Amino acid sequence: MSFSQKYHPLPTVDKDAGEQESLQRRDPRKRRSLLVIVVIIIMFTSLPFVHMIRSRGLWGACHGSQRNSSTLAKLPSHYTLPSGDNIPSVALGVWQAGKGEVGNAVKTALTAGYRHIDGAWIYRNEEEVGQALKASSVPREELWLTSKLWNTFHAPEDIETALDQSLSMLGTDYLDLYLIHWPVAFKTGTTILDEDLTADPYPTWQKLEELVDKGKIRNIGISNFNIRRIQNLTANNLKYQPAVNQVELNFWNPQPELLKWSKENGLLLEAYSPLGSDKQVGKSLSVPEVKSIASQLGITPAQVIISWSVQRGTIVLPKSVTPSRIAENLEVFELPQEDFERLEKAATSHTPQRVVNPSAGWKLPFDVFDGQ
């Protein structure tokens, strides 16, 4: 089924120029200046010097034929959801951000220009995030706050209580987006599989729709749903279609089939771990195609990957608590089409490597991603 997506003049010549030039040629200081220029030219054309500036990442700045980030077009800063709300295309993800550091990360992000904070009840840091938001001078209406419904709260009678906990900790009376964190329901207060609500999430969705009507949530969506599970949900007579599906999406797990299907059906994807998992980030930034494009465009490898992700038509949720990286990750640029296609081909030519799959840890009798 398909979803509707409401988502310089030339210098004049002095008549005495010839005489002035003659005088300059007789000036020893001018001869010394010319000698310095010759030495610089020799340095720049010497092979060891070229190797040195290449190795230090300075080639893009020194080599005249390289592009500069200031000449690159900016990518869309927002996407429009079916509700008409505009969701920022780059967010600060606070998953795995530790106690005592997530608040500073949020403050840094807001100062840098972020307006989209992606969190969840299970991250155990919503209270610190809320304190950082309260300390900020950014008006609530300029912020986009996302949280997620954990597995133990899928029973309709438990959902509003769980939502209210997140609202209280975040210090707000509504969320811009609330997601079903996983297509797996546990029996209340346990880690025992609730087979009925897992097989049929419609009762959970109906309660979320009710909370939209109450004004506590502006948009509802899903997370970690494969195509089969999305179809299982949307086969019902939904009052509100899923606004987004948040999934693991990066160079190592690019999921082209899910991306294609989602575009065809008007469902916006959000990419968590866009630079790869913690153990993959270094490898991601060292991909030859990524390094080559970064050098050519005068941007960082992280900016190449994040830009590629947004250019694919997804929202990107890079996570960092390092101020310089937080600011860096917000700057995204439109890659030249040939560079975008080169990176897309590289990403989709290797065996996919999914990192986040809790099926075994939760002792599920199935793989949550089967059928994708």
TADAJO-V152355 format. One record per pair of residues at least 6 apart in sequence whose ideal C-beta (glycine too) atoms are under 6 Angstrom apart, sorted by the first residue. I is the first residue (numbers start at 1). J is the second residue. If there is no record, write none. Layout:
i	j
I	J
I	J
//
This chain:
i	j
1	234
2	265
3	241
3	265
3	266
3	267
4	82
4	266
5	266
6	80
6	82
6	84
7	79
7	80
7	81
7	82
7	268
24	30
43	49
53	59
53	62
60	66
60	295
60	298
66	296
67	297
68	298
69	298
69	299
72	333
73	334
75	310
75	332
75	334
76	89
77	89
78	86
78	88
79	87
79	268
80	86
81	87
81	219
81	243
82	241
83	219
85	218
87	144
88	115
88	116
88	144
89	310
89	315
90	316
90	330
91	116
91	118
91	317
92	109
92	114
92	117
93	118
93	317
93	319
94	102
94	119
94	125
95	123
95	319
97	105
97	125
97	321
101	321
102	125
102	128
103	128
103	131
103	132
105	321
106	129
106	132
107	132
108	323
108	326
109	326
110	136
110	138
112	326
112	327
112	330
113	330
115	142
115	143
115	144
116	144
117	145
118	146
118	317
119	126
119	129
119	147
120	147
120	148
121	150
121	166
122	150
126	166
126	169
126	170
127	169
130	169
130	170
130	171
134	171
144	176
145	175
145	176
146	177
147	166
147	175
147	178
148	179
148	181
149	180
149	181
150	181
151	182
151	184
151	186
152	186
153	159
153	162
154	185
154	197
154	204
155	188
156	203
156	207
158	188
159	207
174	216
175	217
176	218
177	219
178	217
178	220
179	221
179	222
179	223
179	246
180	222
181	223
182	224
183	225
183	229
184	198
185	194
185	197
185	198
186	194
187	194
201	233
202	236
208	220
209	239
209	240
211	217
212	240
219	243
220	240
221	242
221	243
221	244
222	242
222	245
223	246
225	245
226	369
226	371
226	372
227	261
228	371
244	268
244	270
245	267
245	269
246	270
246	272
248	272
248	273
248	356
249	255
249	271
250	273
250	274
250	276
251	284
251	347
252	276
252	280
252	353
253	352
253	353
253	354
254	347
254	348
256	348
262	269
269	314
270	315
271	309
271	314
271	316
272	317
274	306
274	309
274	316
274	318
275	281
275	284
275	305
276	284
277	355
285	301
289	342
289	343
289	346
290	301
290	304
291	301
293	304
293	339
294	300
294	301
294	304
300	328
303	331
306	316
306	318
306	329
306	332
307	332
307	333
307	335
308	343
309	316
310	316
310	332
311	335
311	340
318	329
320	326
359	367
359	368
//
